[in-house]
Structure formats: C-alpha cells, structure tokens
Amino acid sequence: MYQLEEKIWFWALLVVPAIIVMFILLQIWKNHTQKNFANKHLLDRLSPNRSLFKSILKVLVLSLAFACLAIALVNPKIGTKLETVKREGVDIVFAVDVSKSMLAEDVAPNRLEKSKQLVTQIINNLASDRIGIIAYAGRAFPQLPITTDYSSAKMFLQGMNTEMLSSQGTAIDEAIQLARTYYDDEDQTNRVLIIISDGEDHNNLAVEIAEAANDEGIKIFTIGVGEAKGAPIPIKRNGIVLNYKKDNSGETVITKLNEETLIQIAEEANGEYINGRNTNTVVETIREILNKMDKKEFEAKQFAEYKDQFQLFLGLAIFFLFIDVFLLERKTAWLRRLNLFNENL
C-alpha cells in the first residue's frame, strides 16, 4: 500500500523532457557551427578526445537526478502497519431546498448559499457519522447516498443550485419520503433527517409524512433559512439583477420564512426546529443533539500507518548529480577501448 502526498510536484518531471530537447538543439547547433569551421577529418585531429557518448550519458544522468528529485518532492509513502479501527455514529441525511424561493437575499448572500454554508459547517464538526444528501424543489432528487466520505459530500453540496431540478415548488413531503429509503442499516437506532428550507410547502402533506417517518425511528430536525418579513426573488444574469419574480397578476412575489410548518414537521418526528440565522448556534445545537444520541458501531476499516520514502529518492538524486559533476565529456581510456561508435582512434 502506498500514498503520494504532494502530487502537484509531478509537474516538475517536465524538466526532464526540457533538458533532453535543449540537449538535442544544442547538438544540432554545435554540429552546424563545427561544419562551418572545419570538416569532420580536421575536427577529429583538432579534438580527438571529444565524445558524443559521454555527452549523452551526462544528459541521461542529469535527467535521472531531476526525476528522482521530483519524486522526492512528491513524497511517496509506503504502508507499514495495519490496524482495525471501529467507527461509531449515527446516520444523517441532509435535505436541502433548491426551489427558486431560496434565491431570496434576506440572508446573505442568499438562502441557498446560506443553507450550503450551514450544512458544510455541520459536516466539518462531525466525527464518524455517516451522511447523505437530498436536493428537493417540486420533487426530491438523491444527491449522495449514505457515506463516510465527507469530501465528496461537500463537493456535491457546492454543486447544488436552483437549476438542477426542472420541477419547481417546495415538496418537503417528497424529500422525507426519499430520505426514508436512504437508511440501509436496519439495526441503526438513531436515524436523523435534517431539512434546510424556508418552510414554503406547496402541498401540506409533509406533517403527515413526518409522522410516518417517526414510526420508522427517523428523527427530523428542521432549520429555517430566511426572514419572516420576506423578500423578493431576484432574476439575475451574470450576477446583475434584471428583475424580480412576479405572479400572474404582475405583482412582485414576496417569499417569507414559514417557521410554523417547519416546527410542526419537527414536532411530529420527535425532533427540533432551529432558526438558521446564526451559523454557530445551529452547528452547536446539532452537535449537542448528536452527542446525546446512542452511537452504533457500523464500520470496521483497516488503515495503514505510512512512512515517508522521499529520503531514498533524494539520495539517488544527489548520487546522480555527483556522477554528473565528475563525468567529463571527453573520451577516457576505457571508452577508447570500447569504441562504441566505431570511431577511428
């Protein structure tokens, strides 16, 4: 088992072909210049000890030195010790509202970006819990199944936007229904669904579905994003506000935070409602809630203890540079005896 710590240094390997190209160009220039100075027979008499083989050898040694130095900077590591690590936690599914109303800017920078910030900070404070992500508007769409890969979760989260679902509206009930299919461990006693929304529910079925989810052991916590006084929904192009969304009568639509719906959903599923205005408060509240829950051992993985191997390649780089310094470009006695290029010695 091995790891590559600083892969960006692989770009340093481009020095090797650059050296080879420069050497070839230099040889072409030298040959052209020497031909203008004298013919080959005269050059052999004037400089009998010059050796093309030694020049090529020096370039190869120098290229190997730079290659080893680049690999040393990458710092390859080899696994030397295996140990079993048992993990405990709960299963958490985040359902993020991506309807158009989440573009309202009554919280900075807007409701959707604020929601993504909240989820990211909650994930950053998790230890070994498994997480999943759902996006929903007029319907719910699975973004990421239950996983312990927090990096992937945050990557998928940042890619969420109001254009990803063509069906507009806010169907919280569909998000809850989809979340019920996420929990793949029947023995998990603590299942958590965290809904981040402005609370606008267009079919009023969420409370009923939340009760059914609670019967399956799913606790629902809701986080309200937005302000009760509401705000218009901007229509932008290239970051510039062109207009605001209007209804059929031409009036500007004002979308408001509906805390009442979010509170009812949380109460029906043995959860809690949290106002998302203050990020630190939300994160701390969720952390306290999770700490009080029973943790289940759900995974046992083998992790390797890795040791640095850059010393070997650094030593080789120094060795090749040492050889390059003391390797002369003129012929030596042993090279004369080999006569690799059938030269007239």
BELVEN-V917107 format. One record per residue. N is the residue number from 1. RES is the residue in three letters. PHI is phi in degrees with one decimal (NA if undefined). PSI is psi as a letter, one per 20 degrees, with the letter a starting at -180 (none if undefined). Layout:
n=N res=RES phi=PHI psi=PSI
n=N res=RES phi=PHI psi=PSI
This chain:
n=1 res=MET phi=NA psi=p
n=2 res=TYR phi=-144.0 psi=r
n=3 res=GLN phi=-135.1 psi=q
n=4 res=LEU phi=-115.6 psi=o
n=5 res=GLU phi=-75.8 psi=g
n=6 res=GLU phi=-122.6 psi=m
n=7 res=LYS phi=-64.0 psi=h
n=8 res=ILE phi=-61.1 psi=h
n=9 res=TRP phi=-73.7 psi=i
n=10 res=PHE phi=-60.3 psi=h
n=11 res=TRP phi=-61.1 psi=h
n=12 res=ALA phi=-64.9 psi=i
n=13 res=LEU phi=-64.6 psi=i
n=14 res=LEU phi=-64.5 psi=i
n=15 res=VAL phi=-63.8 psi=h
n=16 res=VAL phi=-62.3 psi=g
n=17 res=PRO phi=-63.7 psi=h
n=18 res=ALA phi=-64.5 psi=g
n=19 res=ILE phi=-63.4 psi=g
n=20 res=ILE phi=-64.9 psi=g
n=21 res=VAL phi=-62.9 psi=g
n=22 res=MET phi=-63.2 psi=h
n=23 res=PHE phi=-64.2 psi=g
n=24 res=ILE phi=-62.2 psi=g
n=25 res=LEU phi=-62.0 psi=h
n=26 res=LEU phi=-65.3 psi=g
n=27 res=GLN phi=-65.5 psi=g
n=28 res=ILE phi=-62.5 psi=g
n=29 res=TRP phi=-65.2 psi=g
n=30 res=LYS phi=-63.5 psi=g
n=31 res=ASN phi=-63.1 psi=g
n=32 res=HIS phi=-64.0 psi=g
n=33 res=THR phi=-68.2 psi=g
n=34 res=GLN phi=-65.1 psi=h
n=35 res=LYS phi=-64.7 psi=h
n=36 res=ASN phi=-72.6 psi=h
n=37 res=PHE phi=-84.8 psi=g
n=38 res=ALA phi=-162.9 psi=r
n=39 res=ASN phi=-78.7 psi=r
n=40 res=LYS phi=-63.6 psi=h
n=41 res=HIS phi=-63.1 psi=g
n=42 res=LEU phi=-67.8 psi=h
n=43 res=LEU phi=-63.3 psi=h
n=44 res=ASP phi=-63.8 psi=h
n=45 res=ARG phi=-76.5 psi=h
n=46 res=LEU phi=-72.4 psi=h
n=47 res=SER phi=-134.6 psi=m
n=48 res=PRO phi=-71.7 psi=h
n=49 res=ASN phi=-95.0 psi=i
n=50 res=ARG phi=-68.6 psi=q
n=51 res=SER phi=-136.9 psi=o
n=52 res=LEU phi=-68.9 psi=h
n=53 res=PHE phi=-59.9 psi=g
n=54 res=LYS phi=-65.5 psi=h
n=55 res=SER phi=-65.9 psi=g
n=56 res=ILE phi=-63.4 psi=g
n=57 res=LEU phi=-62.2 psi=g
n=58 res=LYS phi=-62.8 psi=h
n=59 res=VAL phi=-66.6 psi=g
n=60 res=LEU phi=-63.0 psi=g
n=61 res=VAL phi=-64.8 psi=g
n=62 res=LEU phi=-64.3 psi=h
n=63 res=SER phi=-65.1 psi=g
n=64 res=LEU phi=-63.1 psi=h
n=65 res=ALA phi=-63.1 psi=g
n=66 res=PHE phi=-67.8 psi=h
n=67 res=ALA phi=-63.4 psi=g
n=68 res=CYS phi=-65.2 psi=h
n=69 res=LEU phi=-65.2 psi=g
n=70 res=ALA phi=-63.4 psi=g
n=71 res=ILE phi=-65.9 psi=h
n=72 res=ALA phi=-62.4 psi=h
n=73 res=LEU phi=-68.7 psi=h
n=74 res=VAL phi=-64.6 psi=h
n=75 res=ASN phi=58.2 psi=m
n=76 res=PRO phi=-67.1 psi=q
n=77 res=LYS phi=-125.0 psi=q
n=78 res=ILE phi=-116.7 psi=p
n=79 res=GLY phi=-70.3 psi=p
n=80 res=THR phi=-118.8 psi=i
n=81 res=LYS phi=-142.6 psi=p
n=82 res=LEU phi=-110.9 psi=p
n=83 res=GLU phi=-144.8 psi=q
n=84 res=THR phi=-90.1 psi=p
n=85 res=VAL phi=-116.1 psi=p
n=86 res=LYS phi=-94.6 psi=p
n=87 res=ARG phi=-115.9 psi=q
n=88 res=GLU phi=-128.6 psi=q
n=89 res=GLY phi=175.4 psi=a
n=90 res=VAL phi=-120.4 psi=r
n=91 res=ASP phi=-93.4 psi=p
n=92 res=ILE phi=-121.0 psi=p
n=93 res=VAL phi=-114.6 psi=p
n=94 res=PHE phi=-99.5 psi=p
n=95 res=ALA phi=-110.5 psi=o
n=96 res=VAL phi=-106.8 psi=p
n=97 res=ASP phi=-73.4 psi=p
n=98 res=VAL phi=-119.6 psi=k
n=99 res=SER phi=-73.2 psi=r
n=100 res=LYS phi=-60.2 psi=h
n=101 res=SER phi=-63.6 psi=i
n=102 res=MET phi=-75.9 psi=i
n=103 res=LEU phi=-85.0 psi=i
n=104 res=ALA phi=-58.2 psi=q
n=105 res=GLU phi=-107.3 psi=k
n=106 res=ASP phi=-76.4 psi=i
n=107 res=VAL phi=-125.5 psi=q
n=108 res=ALA phi=-85.2 psi=q
n=109 res=PRO phi=-76.6 psi=h
n=110 res=ASN phi=-160.3 psi=r
n=111 res=ARG phi=-62.0 psi=g
n=112 res=LEU phi=-67.2 psi=g
n=113 res=GLU phi=-63.8 psi=h
n=114 res=LYS phi=-63.5 psi=g
n=115 res=SER phi=-61.9 psi=g
n=116 res=LYS phi=-65.3 psi=h
n=117 res=GLN phi=-63.9 psi=g
n=118 res=LEU phi=-61.8 psi=g
n=119 res=VAL phi=-64.0 psi=g
n=120 res=THR phi=-59.9 psi=g
n=121 res=GLN phi=-67.6 psi=h
n=122 res=ILE phi=-64.1 psi=g
n=123 res=ILE phi=-61.2 psi=g
n=124 res=ASN phi=-61.5 psi=h
n=125 res=ASN phi=-100.3 psi=j
n=126 res=LEU phi=-83.2 psi=q
n=127 res=ALA phi=-103.6 psi=f
n=128 res=SER phi=-135.8 psi=k
n=129 res=ASP phi=-75.4 psi=q
n=130 res=ARG phi=-91.6 psi=q
n=131 res=ILE phi=-133.6 psi=q
n=132 res=GLY phi=-139.2 psi=r
n=133 res=ILE phi=-133.1 psi=p
n=134 res=ILE phi=-126.2 psi=p
n=135 res=ALA phi=-109.9 psi=q
n=136 res=TYR phi=-148.2 psi=q
n=137 res=ALA phi=-143.1 psi=d
n=138 res=GLY phi=-73.6 psi=i
n=139 res=ARG phi=-147.9 psi=r
n=140 res=ALA phi=-101.1 psi=q
n=141 res=PHE phi=-137.7 psi=p
n=142 res=PRO phi=-69.8 psi=p
n=143 res=GLN phi=-100.1 psi=g
n=144 res=LEU phi=-149.3 psi=p
n=145 res=PRO phi=-70.4 psi=r
n=146 res=ILE phi=-55.3 psi=p
n=147 res=THR phi=-156.1 psi=r
n=148 res=THR phi=-106.0 psi=j
n=149 res=ASP phi=-84.9 psi=n
n=150 res=TYR phi=-67.3 psi=h
n=151 res=SER phi=-62.9 psi=g
n=152 res=SER phi=-64.5 psi=h
n=153 res=ALA phi=-59.8 psi=g
n=154 res=LYS phi=-69.6 psi=h
n=155 res=MET phi=-66.4 psi=g
n=156 res=PHE phi=-63.0 psi=h
n=157 res=LEU phi=-61.2 psi=g
n=158 res=GLN phi=-66.3 psi=h
n=159 res=GLY phi=-83.1 psi=i
n=160 res=MET phi=-76.0 psi=p
n=161 res=ASN phi=-153.0 psi=r
n=162 res=THR phi=-76.2 psi=i
n=163 res=GLU phi=-96.0 psi=i
n=164 res=MET phi=-74.5 psi=i
n=165 res=LEU phi=-121.9 psi=p
n=166 res=SER phi=-73.6 psi=h
n=167 res=SER phi=-82.3 psi=o
n=168 res=GLN phi=-92.5 psi=r
n=169 res=GLY phi=123.2 psi=a
n=170 res=THR phi=-138.4 psi=n
n=171 res=ALA phi=-107.1 psi=n
n=172 res=ILE phi=-62.5 psi=h
n=173 res=ASP phi=-60.9 psi=h
n=174 res=GLU phi=-68.5 psi=h
n=175 res=ALA phi=-64.1 psi=g
n=176 res=ILE phi=-67.3 psi=g
n=177 res=GLN phi=-60.6 psi=g
n=178 res=LEU phi=-66.3 psi=h
n=179 res=ALA phi=-61.3 psi=h
n=180 res=ARG phi=-62.9 psi=h
n=181 res=THR phi=-89.7 psi=i
n=182 res=TYR phi=-77.6 psi=h
n=183 res=TYR phi=-78.4 psi=o
n=184 res=ASP phi=-98.4 psi=j
n=185 res=ASP phi=-118.1 psi=o
n=186 res=GLU phi=-66.6 psi=h
n=187 res=ASP phi=-86.2 psi=i
n=188 res=GLN phi=-72.1 psi=o
n=189 res=THR phi=-82.7 psi=h
n=190 res=ASN phi=-115.2 psi=o
n=191 res=ARG phi=-115.4 psi=p
n=192 res=VAL phi=-121.5 psi=p
n=193 res=LEU phi=-120.1 psi=p
n=194 res=ILE phi=-111.3 psi=o
n=195 res=ILE phi=-100.5 psi=p
n=196 res=ILE phi=-111.5 psi=o
n=197 res=SER phi=-160.1 psi=r
n=198 res=ASP phi=-91.1 psi=j
n=199 res=GLY phi=85.1 psi=i
n=200 res=GLU phi=-73.2 psi=o
n=201 res=ASP phi=-118.0 psi=p
n=202 res=HIS phi=-93.3 psi=i
n=203 res=ASN phi=-134.1 psi=i
n=204 res=ASN phi=59.5 psi=k
n=205 res=LEU phi=-101.0 psi=i
n=206 res=ALA phi=-62.5 psi=h
n=207 res=VAL phi=-62.9 psi=g
n=208 res=GLU phi=-65.4 psi=g
n=209 res=ILE phi=-67.4 psi=h
n=210 res=ALA phi=-62.1 psi=h
n=211 res=GLU phi=-64.8 psi=g
n=212 res=ALA phi=-66.9 psi=h
n=213 res=ALA phi=-65.3 psi=h
n=214 res=ASN phi=-63.1 psi=h
n=215 res=ASP phi=-64.3 psi=h
n=216 res=GLU phi=-93.9 psi=j
n=217 res=GLY phi=85.8 psi=j
n=218 res=ILE phi=-96.1 psi=p
n=219 res=LYS phi=-95.2 psi=p
n=220 res=ILE phi=-109.5 psi=p
n=221 res=PHE phi=-114.2 psi=p
n=222 res=THR phi=-114.1 psi=q
n=223 res=ILE phi=-121.9 psi=o
n=224 res=GLY phi=-88.3 psi=p
n=225 res=VAL phi=-119.3 psi=p
n=226 res=GLY phi=130.0 psi=a
n=227 res=GLU phi=-121.5 psi=q
n=228 res=ALA phi=-63.7 psi=h
n=229 res=LYS phi=-73.0 psi=i
n=230 res=GLY phi=85.2 psi=r
n=231 res=ALA phi=-161.5 psi=q
n=232 res=PRO phi=-73.7 psi=r
n=233 res=ILE phi=-101.6 psi=o
n=234 res=PRO phi=-72.7 psi=q
n=235 res=ILE phi=-109.4 psi=o
n=236 res=LYS phi=-116.2 psi=q
n=237 res=ARG phi=-141.0 psi=p
n=238 res=ASN phi=55.7 psi=k
n=239 res=GLY phi=81.4 psi=j
n=240 res=ILE phi=-106.6 psi=p
n=241 res=VAL phi=-72.5 psi=o
n=242 res=LEU phi=-92.0 psi=h
n=243 res=ASN phi=-167.0 psi=a
n=244 res=TYR phi=-124.4 psi=q
n=245 res=LYS phi=-60.1 psi=p
n=246 res=LYS phi=-122.9 psi=q
n=247 res=ASP phi=-86.9 psi=a
n=248 res=ASN phi=-63.6 psi=h
n=249 res=SER phi=-91.9 psi=j
n=250 res=GLY phi=87.9 psi=j
n=251 res=GLU phi=-86.3 psi=q
n=252 res=THR phi=-66.4 psi=p
n=253 res=VAL phi=-77.8 psi=p
n=254 res=ILE phi=-109.9 psi=o
n=255 res=THR phi=-97.6 psi=p
n=256 res=LYS phi=-121.3 psi=q
n=257 res=LEU phi=-70.4 psi=p
n=258 res=ASN phi=-103.9 psi=n
n=259 res=GLU phi=-69.7 psi=h
n=260 res=GLU phi=-59.6 psi=g
n=261 res=THR phi=-63.6 psi=g
n=262 res=LEU phi=-65.6 psi=h
n=263 res=ILE phi=-66.0 psi=g
n=264 res=GLN phi=-63.4 psi=g
n=265 res=ILE phi=-61.8 psi=g
n=266 res=ALA phi=-64.5 psi=g
n=267 res=GLU phi=-65.3 psi=h
n=268 res=GLU phi=-67.1 psi=h
n=269 res=ALA phi=-112.7 psi=k
n=270 res=ASN phi=57.3 psi=k
n=271 res=GLY phi=-115.1 psi=b
n=272 res=GLU phi=-155.0 psi=q
n=273 res=TYR phi=-97.0 psi=p
n=274 res=ILE phi=-130.7 psi=p
n=275 res=ASN phi=-76.5 psi=p
n=276 res=GLY phi=-87.5 psi=j
n=277 res=ARG phi=-62.5 psi=g
n=278 res=ASN phi=-105.9 psi=o
n=279 res=THR phi=-61.5 psi=g
n=280 res=ASN phi=-60.4 psi=h
n=281 res=THR phi=-64.5 psi=g
n=282 res=VAL phi=-62.1 psi=g
n=283 res=VAL phi=-61.5 psi=g
n=284 res=GLU phi=-66.0 psi=h
n=285 res=THR phi=-64.0 psi=g
n=286 res=ILE phi=-62.9 psi=g
n=287 res=ARG phi=-63.0 psi=g
n=288 res=GLU phi=-63.6 psi=g
n=289 res=ILE phi=-62.5 psi=g
n=290 res=LEU phi=-67.3 psi=h
n=291 res=ASN phi=-65.0 psi=h
n=292 res=LYS phi=-80.8 psi=i
n=293 res=MET phi=-83.7 psi=q
n=294 res=ASP phi=-70.6 psi=p
n=295 res=LYS phi=-96.5 psi=q
n=296 res=LYS phi=-112.2 psi=p
n=297 res=GLU phi=-75.5 psi=o
n=298 res=PHE phi=-119.5 psi=i
n=299 res=GLU phi=-156.9 psi=q
n=300 res=ALA phi=-131.7 psi=o
n=301 res=LYS phi=-116.4 psi=q
n=302 res=GLN phi=-100.0 psi=p
n=303 res=PHE phi=-113.2 psi=q
n=304 res=ALA phi=-98.7 psi=q
n=305 res=GLU phi=-86.2 psi=p
n=306 res=TYR phi=-101.9 psi=q
n=307 res=LYS phi=-118.5 psi=q
n=308 res=ASP phi=-64.1 psi=q
n=309 res=GLN phi=-121.9 psi=j
n=310 res=PHE phi=-66.0 psi=h
n=311 res=GLN phi=-59.4 psi=h
n=312 res=LEU phi=-60.8 psi=g
n=313 res=PHE phi=-72.1 psi=h
n=314 res=LEU phi=-65.5 psi=g
n=315 res=GLY phi=-62.8 psi=g
n=316 res=LEU phi=-63.8 psi=h
n=317 res=ALA phi=-61.5 psi=g
n=318 res=ILE phi=-64.2 psi=h
n=319 res=PHE phi=-61.6 psi=g
n=320 res=PHE phi=-66.6 psi=h
n=321 res=LEU phi=-65.1 psi=h
n=322 res=PHE phi=-61.9 psi=g
n=323 res=ILE phi=-62.7 psi=g
n=324 res=ASP phi=-62.4 psi=h
n=325 res=VAL phi=-63.9 psi=g
n=326 res=PHE phi=-95.2 psi=j
n=327 res=LEU phi=-90.3 psi=o
n=328 res=LEU phi=-81.5 psi=q
n=329 res=GLU phi=-88.3 psi=i
n=330 res=ARG phi=-97.3 psi=r
n=331 res=LYS phi=-68.1 psi=q
n=332 res=THR phi=-115.8 psi=r
n=333 res=ALA phi=-59.9 psi=g
n=334 res=TRP phi=-67.4 psi=h
n=335 res=LEU phi=-72.5 psi=h
n=336 res=ARG phi=-63.1 psi=h
n=337 res=ARG phi=-68.1 psi=h
n=338 res=LEU phi=-69.0 psi=g
n=339 res=ASN phi=49.6 psi=l
n=340 res=LEU phi=-60.0 psi=h
n=341 res=PHE phi=-112.0 psi=k
n=342 res=ASN phi=54.9 psi=l
n=343 res=GLU phi=-79.5 psi=q
n=344 res=ASN phi=-81.7 psi=o
n=345 res=LEU phi=-91.4 psi=none
